[in-house]
C-alpha cells in the first residue's frame, strides 16, 4: 500500500487515521504493520464501502480538502473498482532503528555471520554480502545505481540485497544511498576486513538531518549542512531558496527543529 510522504507525516501526527483506495480486492490485512519513512503504520480495519456513503468527516479523516476532492481522487484511476476504507494508526518507530545502533555481542555476531554465509551460499550469482557491506562503507550516501554499477549488478537486484542487510540492522537507508551501521561495522571488524571507512573522521556531534527527500538533502549537503544545528544558522528564506527544497522538506525541517528546541535564524524571538 503506497502512501505519499505528506500522508505519512499526517498519520504520525494523528491528523489522518483512514485512507481510501480503489482495489479489486483487499491488498492489506488488519493487524499488518507497514514499515514506512516515518515508522510503523498499522492497519486497523479494511472495509468495502459504497462511494455514496462517504461523508465530509471521512474526507477530513483521510486528509482530503473536501468530500468532493476525495471522490474526484477516487474516480481518477480505475473508477470501476470498489472502494475500500483502510483504518490506519501510527505504531511507533521502526525497530530496525534501534537495532542498527546496537553493537552485537560475540554470540550475536556469530549468528549474523552464519546468516550472511547462508545468503552467500544461496545466491545464484555468488557471494555478495561482505562485498556489499564494504562497498557501502567505502561509498556512503552514493546512489544505488552507481553502487550497483561498481559491482556489475542491476539496480533492482542490488537494492533487494541491501534490503536484506537492512532487515538485520547492518545498513541504513539515506535520502541518497546508504551507510554502514555500527552493527554492520562490528561484524566486518570481527571478521578482520580492511574497512575503507574505519579511518574516516568521525562526524561532528549534533543532530542529523531528518529524511527530506533526495533533492533537498543534496541541496543542503552541497552547502556543507548535515546537522540540524547548522540549519538553525540559516533563515527560512535562505533554505527555501535552495533548489530542491520545497514545502515538504521545509515542513519536516521545521518539525525536527521544534523537536530539538531549535529554530530558523529569522524566527520570531530568536536573538540575532
matplotlib code that plots the C-alpha trace (Angstrom):
import matplotlib.pyplot as plt

x = [0.0, 1.7, 1.3, 2.7, 5.2, 2.6, 0.1, 2.6, 3.5, -0.2, -0.7, 2.3, 0.8, -2.6, -4.3, -5.1, -6.4, -8.1, -7.3, -9.5, -8.4, -10.0, -8.9, -10.3, -9.8, -8.2, -4.4, -3.7, -4.8, -5.9, -3.1, -0.3, 2.4, 4.0, 7.5, 7.4, 9.7, 8.0, 8.0, 5.5, 1.9, -0.7, -3.7, -6.6, -9.5, -10.3, -13.9, -15.6, -17.8, -20.1, -18.9, -22.2, -21.8, -18.6, -19.0, -17.2, -15.9, -14.4, -12.6, -11.2, -10.0, -8.3, -6.6, -8.6, -9.5, -13.2, -15.6, -15.6, -11.9, -11.9, -14.4, -12.7, -9.4, -11.1, -12.6, -9.4, -7.9, -9.9, -13.3, -14.8, -13.2, -14.9, -13.7, -12.1, -11.7, -8.5, -8.1, -4.6, -2.6, 1.0, 2.5, 5.9, 9.4, 10.8, 12.5, 15.4, 16.4, 17.4, 18.8, 21.3, 22.8, 23.3, 26.7, 26.2, 28.0, 30.1, 27.1, 25.1, 27.9, 28.4, 24.6, 24.8, 27.9, 26.1, 23.1, 25.4, 27.1, 23.8, 22.8, 26.1, 25.7, 22.1, 23.0, 23.0, 25.4, 28.0, 28.9, 27.7, 27.1, 30.6, 31.2, 28.1, 28.8, 32.3, 31.1, 28.6, 31.2, 33.5, 30.9, 28.2, 25.4, 26.0, 23.2, 22.2, 22.6, 26.2, 26.9, 25.3, 27.4, 30.5, 29.9, 28.3, 24.8, 21.5, 19.9, 16.7, 18.6, 21.2, 18.5, 16.8, 20.1, 20.6, 17.1, 18.0, 21.0, 18.9, 16.4, 19.2, 20.2, 23.5, 22.9, 20.8, 19.0, 19.6, 17.8, 20.6, 22.1, 23.1, 25.6, 27.0, 25.5, 27.6, 26.1, 27.4, 30.8, 31.1, 30.5, 33.1, 35.6, 35.0, 35.9, 39.1, 38.1, 40.1, 37.4, 37.7, 35.5, 37.4, 39.8, 37.2, 36.9, 34.0, 31.1, 30.8, 28.5, 24.9, 21.5, 21.4, 19.0, 15.6, 14.5, 13.8, 14.0, 17.0, 16.8, 16.6, 19.3, 21.5, 21.0, 21.8, 24.8, 26.2, 26.4, 28.0, 24.8, 24.4, 23.2, 20.1, 22.4, 23.7, 20.2, 19.4, 22.1, 20.2, 17.0, 13.8, 14.1, 17.6, 16.7, 13.6, 15.6, 17.8, 17.0, 15.3, 13.9, 10.1, 7.2, 7.5, 11.2, 10.7, 7.8, 10.0, 12.9, 10.7, 9.2, 12.7, 14.0, 11.0, 11.5, 15.2, 14.4, 15.9, 14.6, 15.5, 17.7, 14.9, 12.1, 10.4, 12.1, 15.5, 18.3, 20.4]
y = [0.0, 3.2, 6.4, 9.9, 11.5, 14.1, 11.4, 9.5, 12.6, 13.3, 9.7, 10.1, 13.4, 11.7, 14.0, 11.2, 7.8, 6.4, 6.1, 5.2, 3.1, 1.5, -2.1, -5.2, -7.0, -6.0, -5.7, -5.4, -7.3, -6.0, -6.0, -5.7, -3.2, -1.5, -0.1, 3.5, 6.5, 7.8, 4.5, 1.7, 2.2, -0.4, -1.4, -1.3, -2.1, -2.8, -2.3, -2.1, 1.0, 2.5, 5.8, 7.4, 6.6, 8.8, 11.9, 15.1, 13.6, 10.7, 13.3, 15.1, 11.9, 11.0, 14.4, 15.4, 19.1, 18.3, 15.4, 16.5, 16.3, 12.8, 11.5, 13.1, 11.5, 8.1, 8.4, 9.5, 5.9, 2.7, 4.2, 0.8, -0.8, -0.9, 1.4, 0.2, 2.3, 1.4, 2.3, 3.5, 4.3, 5.2, 2.3, 3.7, 3.8, 1.2, -1.4, -1.6, 2.0, 0.8, -2.5, -0.9, 1.3, -1.6, -3.3, -7.1, -9.3, -12.2, -14.7, -12.3, -11.7, -15.4, -15.7, -12.8, -14.3, -17.6, -15.8, -13.9, -17.2, -18.8, -15.8, -16.1, -19.9, -19.5, -16.7, -17.9, -15.1, -15.9, -14.4, -10.8, -9.9, -8.7, -7.1, -5.0, -4.1, -3.0, -1.0, 0.9, 1.5, 2.9, 5.0, 6.1, 8.4, 7.2, 6.5, 2.8, 2.7, 3.9, 1.3, -1.5, -0.5, -0.7, -4.4, -5.3, -5.7, -4.4, -1.8, -3.7, -6.8, -4.7, -2.8, -6.1, -7.4, -4.2, -4.5, -7.9, -6.4, -3.6, -6.1, -7.2, -3.6, -3.8, -0.8, 2.3, 3.9, 7.6, 10.0, 9.4, 5.9, 4.1, 4.0, 1.2, 1.0, 0.4, -3.1, -3.7, -2.2, -4.5, -7.6, -6.6, -5.7, -9.1, -10.8, -8.7, -7.0, -3.9, -1.3, 1.9, 3.7, 2.7, 5.7, 8.2, 11.1, 10.8, 13.0, 16.2, 15.8, 17.0, 16.0, 14.5, 15.9, 14.2, 12.5, 15.3, 13.6, 13.4, 16.9, 18.8, 16.6, 17.2, 20.9, 21.2, 18.9, 20.8, 23.8, 21.5, 21.5, 18.0, 18.7, 20.5, 22.9, 24.1, 24.5, 26.8, 29.1, 29.7, 31.7, 30.0, 32.2, 31.0, 27.4, 27.7, 29.4, 26.3, 24.4, 21.2, 22.4, 22.7, 22.9, 19.2, 19.4, 22.8, 21.3, 18.4, 20.6, 22.9, 19.9, 18.5, 21.9, 22.3, 18.8, 19.6, 23.0, 24.9, 27.3, 29.1, 32.1, 34.5, 33.0, 35.5, 35.6, 34.3, 36.6, 38.0]
z = [0.0, -1.2, 0.7, 0.0, 2.4, 3.4, 4.2, 6.3, 8.2, 8.9, 10.1, 12.5, 13.8, 14.3, 11.9, 9.4, 10.5, 7.4, 3.7, 0.7, -2.2, -5.2, -5.3, -7.0, -3.6, -0.3, -0.5, 3.2, 6.3, 9.6, 12.1, 9.4, 10.4, 7.5, 7.7, 6.3, 6.2, 9.4, 11.3, 11.7, 10.4, 11.5, 9.5, 12.0, 9.6, 6.0, 4.8, 1.4, 1.3, -1.3, -2.7, -2.0, 1.8, 2.1, 4.2, 4.8, 8.1, 6.0, 3.9, 6.9, 8.5, 5.2, 4.9, 1.8, 1.5, 0.9, 0.2, -3.5, -3.7, -2.0, -4.5, -7.5, -6.4, -6.2, -9.6, -11.3, -11.6, -12.0, -11.3, -12.0, -8.9, -5.5, -2.7, 0.5, 3.7, 5.5, 9.1, 10.0, 13.1, 13.9, 15.7, 16.8, 15.5, 13.2, 15.4, 13.0, 14.0, 17.5, 16.2, 13.8, 16.6, 19.0, 18.8, 19.0, 21.4, 20.3, 20.2, 18.1, 15.7, 15.2, 14.4, 12.0, 10.3, 9.9, 8.3, 5.9, 4.9, 4.2, 1.9, 0.1, -0.4, -1.7, -4.2, -7.9, -8.7, -6.0, -2.6, -2.2, 1.4, 2.5, -0.8, -0.5, 3.2, 2.3, -0.7, 1.3, 3.9, 1.2, -0.6, 1.9, 0.5, -3.0, -5.4, -5.6, -9.4, -9.1, -6.4, -8.4, -11.5, -9.4, -8.7, -12.0, -10.8, -12.0, -9.7, -8.6, -7.5, -5.8, -3.8, -2.9, -1.4, 0.6, 2.0, 3.3, 5.1, 6.4, 8.0, 10.3, 11.1, 9.2, 6.9, 7.0, 4.1, 3.5, 1.2, -1.2, -0.9, 2.3, 5.1, 7.2, 10.7, 13.9, 13.9, 10.4, 11.2, 14.2, 12.0, 9.5, 12.2, 13.8, 10.6, 10.2, 6.9, 5.9, 6.0, 3.9, 6.4, 9.5, 9.3, 8.1, 10.5, 12.9, 12.1, 14.1, 17.1, 16.6, 15.3, 11.8, 9.2, 9.0, 5.8, 3.4, 0.0, -2.2, -3.9, -0.6, 1.1, -1.9, -1.8, 1.9, 1.9, -1.1, 1.4, 4.0, 6.1, 7.5, 11.0, 12.4, 14.4, 11.0, 9.7, 12.7, 11.5, 8.3, 7.7, 6.4, 3.3, 2.6, 3.0, 0.8, -1.9, -2.3, -5.5, -4.4, -1.1, -1.2, 1.2, 2.2, 3.1, 4.9, 7.0, 8.1, 8.9, 11.0, 12.8, 13.5, 14.7, 17.0, 18.5, 19.1, 20.7, 17.7, 15.1, 11.9, 12.4, 11.4, 13.5, 15.9, 19.3, 18.0, 19.1, 16.2]

ax = plt.figure().add_subplot(projection="3d")
ax.plot(x, y, z, "-o")
ax.set_aspect("equal")
plt.show()
